[in-house]
Amino acid sequence: MSTNEDHLQDDLEKKIDEAEMEAQIDVQTESSFEGDVDESIKGVPEEKKKPSKARLIFRKILIWLVVIAIAFAAGFFVDTVFRYQPEQNKTEKLTMDLESASTEISVLEAEITRLSKFEEKNLTLEEDISKATIHLTLLSARAAVADATLALEQDRTADAKVSVEKVGSTLESLKSMLTADQADLVENMIQRQSWIVDELDDDVLSAQTDLKLLATKLNSLENTLFATP
């Protein structure tokens, strides 16, 4: 009887040991599972961080720099338009005056050629030829003044000097064709032309002013000699 009891007690102890071992295995399995879950959670990427304060400041500075650059470009464009538009208008007017004078010169040259054919037949035509020659010379001086003024407006100083020299030689020719009183007026113009020659190297603004005065005097002389009654 005692032997059977001993066997039963041994079987019970074995079952208890097996149950404890199974419990330990379950605990280890759960711990491993929890560790895997923690590792998988750690692997999930964190939510994107917000931009730092320094980055925001840099972005604002960059935006302001772009705004300033655009404002500077706009100001430069407006300044260019308002500064150079009047000069362009002056250049266009001088070009038109030069073209007009050139056209009149061509017409008068044709008229001189036509009148010269009848010189022997009619002595009275000499006076007309003389007037046409004076007018042609006067217009040549005006055209040279306009050409010199245009060259200065375009910063072509070398071309302006050539045109001013032509003004001087043309005025000398004109002086020899006029009466004493009229020749005195032309002499004053020749004096101003010599001033312009000196001013071209040192004082372009004064040269431009004297060219305008010379153009005015030539225009006044033309109106005096050839204005229609």
C-alpha positions in Angstrom: 0.0 0.0 0.0 2.8 2.3 0.8 4.5 1.5 -2.5 1.4 2.6 -4.5 1.3 5.8 -2.6 4.9 6.4 -3.4 4.3 5.9 -7.1 1.3 8.3 -7.0 3.4 10.9 -5.2 6.2 10.6 -7.9 3.7 11.0 -10.7 2.2 14.1 -9.1 5.6 15.7 -8.6 6.5 15.0 -12.3 3.2 16.7 -13.5 3.9 19.7 -11.3 7.4 20.0 -12.7 6.1 19.8 -16.2 3.4 22.5 -15.6 6.1 24.8 -14.1 8.3 24.3 -17.1 5.4 25.1 -19.5 4.7 28.2 -17.5 8.3 29.4 -17.8 8.3 28.8 -21.5 5.1 30.8 -21.9 6.6 33.7 -19.9 9.8 33.7 -22.0 7.7 33.6 -25.2 5.7 36.6 -24.1 8.8 38.5 -23.1 10.4 37.8 -26.5 7.2 38.9 -28.3 7.1 42.2 -26.3 10.8 42.8 -27.2 10.1 42.3 -30.8 7.1 44.7 -30.6 9.3 47.3 -28.9 12.0 47.0 -31.6 9.4 47.3 -34.4 8.0 50.4 -32.7 11.4 51.9 -32.5 11.9 51.3 -36.2 8.9 53.5 -37.1 10.1 56.9 -38.4 9.3 59.8 -36.1 7.0 62.6 -37.4 8.9 65.2 -39.3 10.3 67.9 -37.1 9.2 71.5 -37.6 11.8 74.0 -39.2 14.2 75.4 -36.7 14.1 79.1 -35.8 17.4 79.8 -37.6 16.0 78.3 -40.7 12.9 80.4 -40.6 15.0 83.6 -40.1 17.2 82.6 -43.1 14.1 82.1 -45.2 12.8 85.5 -44.3 16.1 87.1 -45.1 16.2 85.4 -48.5 12.7 86.6 -49.3 13.6 90.2 -48.4 16.7 90.0 -50.5 14.6 88.9 -53.5 12.1 91.8 -52.9 15.0 94.3 -52.7 16.5 93.0 -55.9 13.2 93.3 -57.7 12.7 96.8 -56.4 16.2 97.8 -57.4 15.7 96.4 -60.9 12.4 98.3 -61.2 14.0 101.6 -60.1 16.8 101.2 -62.5 14.4 100.6 -65.4 12.3 103.7 -64.5 15.4 105.8 -64.1 16.7 104.7 -67.5 13.4 105.5 -69.2 13.1 109.0 -67.7 16.7 109.9 -68.2 17.3 108.8 -71.7 13.9 109.4 -73.3 14.4 113.2 -73.6 17.8 112.7 -75.1 16.3 110.3 -77.6 13.7 112.9 -78.5 16.4 115.5 -79.1 18.4 113.1 -81.3 15.3 112.4 -83.4 14.6 116.1 -83.8 18.2 116.9 -84.8 18.1 114.0 -87.3 14.9 115.3 -88.8 16.4 118.8 -89.1 19.5 117.4 -90.7 17.4 115.4 -93.2 15.3 118.5 -94.0 18.4 120.6 -94.6 19.9 117.9 -96.8 16.7 117.8 -98.9 16.7 121.6 -99.3 20.4 121.5 -100.3 19.6 118.9 -103.0 16.7 121.0 -104.3 18.9 124.2 -104.4 21.8 122.4 -106.2 19.4 121.3 -108.8 18.1 124.8 -109.1 21.6 126.2 -109.5 22.4 123.7 -112.2 19.2 124.6 -114.0 19.8 128.4 -113.8 23.4 128.1 -114.9 22.3 126.9 -118.3 20.6 130.2 -118.9 23.4 132.5 -117.6 24.5 133.6 -121.0 21.0 134.2 -122.3 19.8 136.4 -119.4 22.2 138.4 -117.2 19.4 138.9 -114.6 19.7 135.2 -113.7 23.2 135.9 -112.2 21.5 137.6 -109.2 19.2 134.5 -108.8 22.2 132.2 -109.0 24.1 134.3 -106.4 21.2 134.2 -104.0 20.8 130.5 -104.5 24.5 130.0 -103.9 24.3 132.1 -100.7 21.3 130.1 -99.6 23.0 126.8 -100.3 26.1 127.8 -98.4 23.9 129.0 -95.4 22.0 125.7 -95.4 25.3 123.8 -95.6 26.5 125.6 -92.4 23.2 124.9 -90.7 23.4 121.2 -91.6 27.0 121.0 -90.3 25.9 122.6 -87.0 23.1 120.1 -86.7 25.4 117.2 -87.5 27.9 118.4 -84.9 25.1 118.7 -82.3 23.8 115.3 -83.1 27.4 113.8 -82.8 27.8 115.3 -79.3 24.4 114.0 -78.2 25.7 110.5 -79.2 29.1 111.0 -77.6 30.9 111.0 -81.0 33.3 113.7 -80.2 35.6 113.0 -83.2 32.7 113.3 -85.6 31.6 116.5 -83.9 35.1 118.0 -84.5 34.9 117.2 -88.2 31.5 118.8 -88.5 32.6 121.9 -86.5 35.6 122.3 -88.8 33.2 122.2 -91.8 31.1 124.9 -90.1 34.2 127.2 -90.0 35.1 126.7 -93.7 31.5 127.1 -94.8 31.1 130.4 -92.8 34.3 131.7 -94.4 32.8 131.1 -97.8 29.5 132.6 -96.8 31.3 135.8 -95.5 32.8 136.5 -98.9 29.4 136.4 -100.6 27.6 139.0 -98.3 27.6 142.7 -97.9 29.8 144.4 -95.2 27.1 144.5 -92.6 26.0 140.9 -93.2 29.7 139.9 -93.3 30.1 141.3 -89.7 27.4 139.0 -88.5 29.1 136.0 -90.1 32.4 137.1 -88.5 30.8 136.9 -85.1 29.6 133.4 -86.0 33.2 132.4 -87.0 34.4 133.7 -83.6 31.9 131.5 -81.8 32.9 128.5 -84.0 36.5 128.9 -82.9 35.3 128.8 -79.2 33.4 125.6 -79.9 36.6 124.0 -81.3 38.4 124.8 -78.1 35.5 123.6 -75.9 35.1 120.2 -77.6 38.2 118.9 -75.6 37.4 120.4 -72.2 33.8 121.5 -71.9 31.3 119.6 -74.0 28.3 121.2 -72.3 29.5 124.7 -73.3 30.2 123.4 -76.8 26.6 122.2 -77.1 25.3 125.6 -75.8 27.4 127.5 -78.3 26.2 125.2 -81.2 22.6 125.9 -80.3 23.3 129.7 -80.3 25.1 129.3 -83.6 22.2 127.5 -85.1 19.8 130.2 -83.9 22.0 132.9 -85.5 22.2 131.0 -88.8 18.4 130.6 -88.8 17.9 134.3 -88.1 20.2 135.2 -90.9 18.4 132.9 -93.3 15.1 134.5 -92.4 16.5 138.0 -93.0 17.9 137.1 -96.4 15.3 134.7 -97.8 12.1 135.1 -95.9 9.1 135.4 -98.1 7.5 138.9 -97.9 
